[in-house]
Amino acid sequence: MRGRKIAVPSLDHLLALSDDTGIIQHAVYDVPNRSTGYCTDDVARAFMVAVSLHDIGTRKDAAARLASTYLAFLQDAQLADGWFHNFMSYGRSWLDERGTQDSFGRAVWALGFGMRYAKRESWRKVCERLLQSAAARLPDLRYLRSTAYATIGLSHALESRPAEAKLIREWLAPLAATLRDAYVAHQAPDWQWFEDGMTYDNARLCEAMLRAGTALRDDELIAIGLRTLAFYERIVIENGMFVPIGNDGWFPRGGIRARYGQQPLEAAASIEAALTAHDCTSAPAFVALAHAAFDWFHGKNTADAEMAERGGCRDGIDPQGANANMGAESTLAYLSSAAMLAERPANRLRVAR
């Protein structure tokens, strides 16, 4: 179905960035910068990567150790009221009283993913317990991307726990409605989007609509997901090349889109959204979009730069070329993308059915 062979990625750089606490946020070239400590944002993403590679990789023991370490971090990060810390120092001290909404959303995403895909029952049970504690805080979400992350996680959770479908749908439906209402409020014939601009992790909004629509059996949500993804694709694909919106100005509605400050997480989000759309429609065009975004990692980009090396990934593309540093967010974007596209049926990304 995927059309071409993608190798299971190396764990080398992920292991270099990780220790018995979590994953170091940043690197100087490929050397971990311990002074930057850890964050729940990255550990949540790392847990999903480790679970995926534990399923399909050849270094299952190493992937299992990483997954267990990352899940322990998430467990420690959760506050008594269900919210999460985000930033931890290298000395293992929490640096915030409460984490960001994005870190909460990503934690919920990781927990739902773990409930569905983790091979160890103990991991699935811990994920479920943490998600149940977090559920009371879901109404506190106010930002679209945070809401989208949590929506994706709950869609995974719903697939994993059919016996608890009623409760999980009660958590999921209001989040999906928030995203739908944002689209309705901002869309126009020439602007099929959720807000008056595009910033970061854009395709996650489309993916959240597709997953929620399938999980809730809501065709309107699926239609919004497909419509917005098609609009997004027209913006980021230039003559067959994936050119993500950069953080050097983003893309304001009616303005000029930024071409630099390109980030690997945009490629990863586009791949997952495209494969989710393919699972909804079986349209080959979505596989082509996924591969165009993956090719960005391997030289088909505005810098003609190889972004991935030894399982690590450069932090982005600026006017001067590719950033030489290989931090956690970038590396995890590449690893998750390669894992999603690897030709292993067990790892083919499926939406909740």
VOGU-3710 file (C-alpha; in Angstrom, 3 decimals, decimal comma):
1> mrgrkiavps> 0,000/0,000/0,000  2,825/2,410/0,791  4,439/1,866/-2,598  8,120/1,869/-1,634  10,403/0,403/0,967  11,358/2,579/3,930  13,982/1,149/6,269  13,361/0,913/9,998  15,396/3,839/11,386  18,494/3,589/13,555
11> ldhllalsdd> 18,196/4,072/17,312  21,751/5,419/17,633  21,033/9,117/18,104  17,925/8,521/20,201  20,049/6,440/22,567  22,702/9,171/22,642  20,121/11,805/23,615  18,463/9,612/26,252  19,473/8,634/29,768  17,732/6,991/32,713
21> tgiiqhavyd> 15,544/10,077/33,232  14,276/10,968/29,770  15,522/12,599/26,584  17,705/15,722/26,532  15,962/18,579/24,727  18,767/19,971/22,589  22,126/19,070/21,106  25,247/20,849/19,875  25,750/19,147/16,545  25,011/15,542/17,561
31> vpnrstgyct> 26,243/15,906/21,164  23,503/16,182/23,832  23,385/19,582/25,540  22,665/18,497/29,084  22,175/22,058/30,333  18,853/22,159/28,460  17,360/19,368/30,553  14,145/17,566/29,673  10,550/18,410/28,790  7,264/16,527/28,730
41> ddvarafmva> 6,687/17,693/25,140  9,685/15,693/23,935  9,296/12,747/26,286  5,696/12,222/25,154  6,843/12,122/21,534  9,765/9,878/22,464  7,473/7,394/24,192  5,399/7,003/21,026  8,537/6,502/18,935  9,909/3,910/21,352
51> vslhdigtrk> 6,604/2,019/21,367  6,585/2,009/17,558  10,198/0,837/17,284  9,640/-1,800/19,957  6,997/-3,181/17,607  8,928/-3,091/14,330  12,622/-2,607/15,051  15,471/-5,063/15,465  16,686/-3,580/18,775  13,589/-4,430/20,757
61> daaarlasty> 15,341/-4,567/24,139  16,765/-1,073/23,713  13,419/0,289/22,528  11,698/-1,326/25,508  14,128/0,285/27,958  13,530/3,659/26,371  9,743/3,283/26,416  9,786/2,333/30,096  12,019/5,296/30,954  9,849/7,756/29,058
71> laflqdaqla> 6,635/6,428/30,590  8,159/6,749/34,062  8,933/10,395/33,259  5,319/11,035/32,243  4,121/9,360/35,417  6,344/11,617/37,516  5,306/14,678/35,510  1,616/14,343/36,325  0,332/16,627/39,056  -2,272/15,665/41,634
81> dgwfhnfmsy> -5,054/17,386/39,656  -4,201/15,532/36,430  -2,231/18,294/34,676  1,469/17,852/33,854  4,737/19,597/34,522  6,734/20,334/31,378  10,316/21,386/32,122  12,787/19,450/34,252  16,415/20,385/34,874  19,260/17,980/34,200
91> grswldergt> 19,418/17,629/37,994  15,888/16,168/37,997  14,142/19,196/39,533  10,879/20,406/38,046  11,284/23,981/36,819  7,613/24,923/36,523  4,539/24,764/38,703  2,395/23,709/35,751  3,292/22,860/32,180  1,983/24,388/28,988
101> qdsfgravwa> -1,251/23,410/27,284  0,731/21,904/24,414  2,683/19,686/26,797  -0,574/18,523/28,371  -2,073/17,792/24,957  0,999/15,873/23,847  0,977/13,858/27,059  -2,662/12,875/26,457  -1,756/11,975/22,879  1,086/9,731/24,043
111> lgfgmryakr> -1,056/8,030/26,680  -3,822/7,241/24,205  -1,244/5,964/21,735  0,278/3,774/24,438  -3,113/2,368/25,411  -3,599/1,296/21,814  -0,174/0,213/20,607  2,067/-0,642/23,574  2,833/-4,359/23,598  3,286/-4,674/27,354
121> eswrkvcerl> 0,122/-4,847/29,408  1,818/-2,957/32,242  2,525/-0,009/29,945  -1,060/0,002/28,694  -2,385/-0,011/32,253  -0,151/2,858/33,352  -1,173/4,864/30,286  -4,838/4,262/31,049  -4,445/5,292/34,683  -2,632/8,510/33,777
131> lqsaaarlpd> -5,181/9,336/31,082  -8,073/8,822/33,470  -6,428/11,296/35,852  -5,836/13,788/33,042  -9,419/13,627/31,762  -10,711/16,092/34,354  -8,419/18,756/32,896  -9,467/18,338/29,257  -12,046/21,183/29,481  -9,185/23,527/30,440
141> lrylrstaya> -7,707/23,371/26,932  -8,014/26,666/25,063  -5,489/26,407/22,223  -6,214/24,631/18,959  -3,032/22,600/18,725  -3,231/21,475/22,327  -6,819/20,455/21,626  -5,758/18,641/18,450  -3,046/16,666/20,261  -5,496/15,547/22,928
151> tiglshales> -8,083/14,719/20,259  -5,634/12,411/18,497  -4,764/10,698/21,765  -8,378/10,155/22,749  -9,134/8,725/19,315  -6,419/6,128/19,916  -7,763/5,468/23,408  -11,260/4,921/22,045  -9,972/2,271/19,653  -8,182/0,491/22,482
161> rpaeaklire> -11,069/0,432/24,971  -14,387/-0,354/23,230  -15,892/-1,304/26,596  -15,373/2,283/27,761  -16,438/3,881/24,491  -19,244/5,960/25,992  -16,960/7,658/28,518  -14,136/8,293/26,056  -16,576/9,713/23,495  -17,787/12,116/26,169
171> wlaplaatlr> -14,197/13,334/26,555  -13,522/13,417/22,821  -16,664/15,014/21,375  -16,247/18,487/22,961  -12,639/18,713/21,763  -13,629/17,771/18,224  -16,433/20,337/18,374  -13,927/23,033/19,352  -11,841/22,297/16,267  -14,926/22,112/14,039
181> dayvahqapd> -16,227/25,430/15,347  -12,842/27,067/14,743  -12,944/25,904/11,140  -16,511/27,155/10,635  -15,606/30,535/12,124  -12,557/31,104/9,911  -13,178/29,282/6,627  -13,948/31,000/3,341  -13,865/29,835/-0,288  -10,215/30,908/-0,544
191> wqwfedgmty> -9,217/29,985/3,025  -10,098/26,486/4,181  -8,478/26,635/7,577  -9,067/26,746/11,330  -7,587/30,167/12,132  -6,355/33,357/10,484  -2,915/32,002/9,741  -0,749/28,911/9,736  1,979/28,506/12,325  3,423/25,224/13,644
201> dnarlceaml> 2,375/21,578/13,485  -0,307/22,611/11,020  -1,317/19,234/9,634  -2,077/17,932/13,137  -5,307/19,938/12,991  -6,344/18,044/9,860  -5,325/14,717/11,367  -7,325/15,413/14,522  -10,468/16,011/12,453  -9,957/12,805/10,494
211> ragtalrdde> -9,330/10,690/13,564  -12,147/12,188/15,592  -14,557/11,905/12,683  -13,779/8,234/12,269  -13,865/7,505/15,994  -17,159/9,349/16,465  -18,608/8,218/13,117  -19,080/11,859/12,153  -18,792/12,412/8,401  -18,742/16,192/8,799
221> liaiglrtla> -15,508/16,037/10,781  -13,910/13,752/8,207  -14,970/16,108/5,415  -13,386/19,048/7,245  -10,192/17,073/7,742  -9,960/16,196/4,055  -10,855/19,707/2,904  -8,301/21,421/5,126  -5,581/18,906/4,274  -6,158/19,523/0,556
231> fyerivieng> -5,880/23,273/1,174  -2,706/22,803/3,197  -1,186/20,575/0,510  -1,680/23,273/-2,128  0,370/25,636/0,019  3,276/23,380/0,987  3,842/21,334/-2,184  5,781/23,220/-4,860  6,496/21,299/-8,068  6,366/18,052/-6,140
241> mfvpigndgw> 8,650/19,292/-3,345  7,495/19,664/0,255  8,242/23,216/1,448  6,832/23,587/4,966  5,776/26,922/6,382  8,702/28,352/8,335  8,729/29,922/11,765  10,406/33,057/10,379  7,072/34,823/9,962  4,678/31,877/9,575
251> fprggirary> 1,798/32,414/7,093  -0,701/35,138/7,993  -3,992/35,052/6,152  -3,718/37,295/3,117  0,034/37,607/3,600  3,188/35,915/2,349  4,159/32,523/3,722  7,565/32,165/5,359  9,918/29,834/3,506  12,608/29,594/6,179
261> gqqpleaaas> 12,733/28,406/9,696  11,450/25,125/8,235  11,019/22,555/11,001  11,061/18,753/10,866  7,873/18,484/12,912  5,981/19,917/9,903  7,105/17,004/7,741  6,165/14,496/10,440  2,720/16,026/10,933  2,099/16,060/7,185
271> ieaaltahdc> 3,068/12,408/6,828  0,761/11,271/9,603  -2,138/13,405/8,393  -1,676/12,130/4,844  -1,593/8,483/5,900  -4,638/9,000/8,084  -6,445/10,546/5,102  -5,392/7,579/2,980  -6,857/5,226/5,572  -10,122/7,170/5,352
281> tsapafvala> -10,308/7,292/1,551  -7,745/4,897/-0,029  -6,829/7,775/-2,374  -3,259/7,262/-3,709  -2,639/11,021/-3,721  -2,305/10,961/0,045  0,477/8,378/-0,116  2,242/10,667/-2,592  1,921/13,561/-0,132  3,363/11,434/2,668
291> haafdwfhgk> 6,359/10,450/0,566  6,956/14,033/-0,581  7,095/15,103/3,064  9,414/12,201/3,921  11,710/13,101/1,028  12,220/16,474/2,735  14,340/14,600/5,296  16,478/13,097/2,546  17,542/16,025/0,414  14,456/16,971/-1,570
301> ntadaemaer> 14,139/20,351/0,114  14,996/23,985/-0,598  18,540/23,517/0,752  19,232/20,245/-1,095  20,348/19,072/2,335  20,325/15,617/3,865  18,545/16,228/7,159  18,729/12,725/8,664  21,879/10,901/9,723  22,388/7,878/12,016
311> ggcrdgidpq> 18,826/8,177/13,235  19,228/11,858/14,105  17,806/14,872/12,305  19,014/18,413/11,821  16,919/21,046/13,544  15,658/22,857/10,455  16,392/24,845/7,317  17,288/28,545/7,358  18,453/30,843/4,527  22,033/29,750/5,245
321> gananmgaes> 21,134/26,085/4,865  20,473/23,209/7,245  20,976/23,695/10,978  23,796/21,402/12,114  22,303/20,648/15,535  20,243/17,494/16,093  17,911/18,010/19,029  15,143/15,821/20,406  12,136/17,354/18,643  13,771/17,109/15,220
331> tlaylssaam> 15,134/13,626/15,774  11,783/12,355/17,008  10,030/13,908/14,006  12,288/11,925/11,694  12,080/8,683/13,661  8,293/8,786/13,900  8,061/9,502/10,169  10,354/6,639/9,201  8,557/4,273/11,559  5,168/5,214/10,113
341> laerpanrlr> 6,336/4,572/6,572  8,327/1,409/7,238  6,934/-1,480/5,229  5,650/-3,457/8,189  1,898/-4,135/8,338  1,841/-3,940/12,140  3,084/-0,373/11,969  0,790/0,946/9,274  -0,956/3,901/10,744  -4,637/3,181/11,189
351> var> -7,407/5,501/12,264  -9,857/4,311/14,888  -12,435/2,042/13,283
//
